[in-house]
Amino acid sequence: MSSSPLVTGAETAKPKYDIPGEVGLTPLEAIRVRELVGREPNALEWAMFGAMWSEHCAYKHSKKLLRTLPTRGPRVAVGPGE
């Protein structure tokens, strides 16, 4: 009988990979995902949350900085959403 390459011996109860970390989620975000889903998400669900909560889609790191910039005035070429 062959064993799975993902688990060995006593590690069978613990995943070998950190899927939330691999898709770019922080430990706190992973906790929030589990709360929202109500269970341990599968690999596809982790990937979807990772993509949708990424900097590219959600601006999760730049939002705070962008809020500090002026939205009106003589030096503002285009305001938010224009």
C-alpha positions, 0 to 999 in steps of 0.5 A: 500500500502506498502512502500519500505524498502529502502526509506521513506517519503521525502527521496524518491529522495535520495538513502539510501545506499552509494553504491560506498562507500560500494564497496570500492570506494572513493568519487573521484573514484565515480565521475570518474565512473559517468564520464566514464559511462555518467550516474548514474551506477546501483548496478551491475556496481558499484560492477564491478568498485569496484572489478576492482579498488580494491587493490587486482586487481589494486594495487591502494595503493601499486603501489606508494610504489612498484615503489620506490623499486629497480628492479635490483641489487644483492639484487633483487631476481626477477624483475618486471614481471619475 
